[in-house]
Amino acid sequence: MSGELVYASVVFPENTKNGPTEPGQENTTYANVKLGGNPDLRKKDQNISVREEDTTYAAVKTGRNPHPEQKGDKYMRVSSVSLKEKKVSSRWIQFLLLVFSFILLVIIIIVLAIYLAQITQQIHDMTALQMKYLTLNESFTNVTTRYSEVGRLCAGHSVSAEWTCVFCPESWLKFEKKCYYISTNNQMSWDSSQDKCVSLGGHLVIIESTQEQKFLEKSTVKNMHYWIGLNNLATEGGWRWLNNKTLDGKITFWSTQYGKQPDNYNGAEHCVEASNHEDILDWNDITCGTQYMWICEKAAGILKS
């Protein structure tokens, strides 16, 4: 039998349970071993009947688990599921952080917008207050200046007693309750003279009494011509003052030195000038574009205690 080959088939049970082994321990598996025998001997012993198969139990020791992939696969499946859960959780965290950042950014923008709107409104209010302050300060300065001027013009009046102070601005002459400005240069037409008087707060003089006429005779320069506020521009022969009052025939001072006036020479004389001839101030109609001096008039200031 030495050197003789023996054929056997090893059948591992399907339900073999392989429990966990300690490190360094070998696993033991029990299996059915069927001896096939030598084929040549089978031929020789064909007449030998075998009633039953010889069954030999053998212990086959293996150095490792026959199914090592089972434990690894389970671990890999668990690890894979855990990684997927971690990825999903990480994505949710990233999404929530992104949403939170966006909401925070919107809140910051809204807060900044409200703050800027408040700052802008405050700047606008401060600018308006500053403008009001400048206006009030200018008004106060004007009032102070006028008060000082009035105090100077009304000097000599007793403050304790009842009194009325009638005053005129600097360079203006006072007569009764009127102020007069008599030009000394800058000759102009009738229209330009009226515009100049308006710019000074008055108008060309309106002579309403003989006393007023006499006052102007004393105040004007000899041999000079001055525009007054009388014309017939609306209707020929219908002389009117600038206050739209018709000339009173009882209060006229037309010149007779060079013929009776008004004469409307060449039909072009519609404005009136007053000439001082030897301290006599008489009137004459003349073309409105002639360059003359002018006399302005406005109401006097009145201060009462």
Helices and strands as residue ranges (DSSP letters): E 8-11, E 27-35, H 39-44, E 55-62, H 68-153, E 164-167, E 173-175, E 178-182, H 190-199, E 203-204, H 210-219, E 225-231, E 240-241, G 265-267, E 271-277, E 280-286, E 293-299, E 301-304
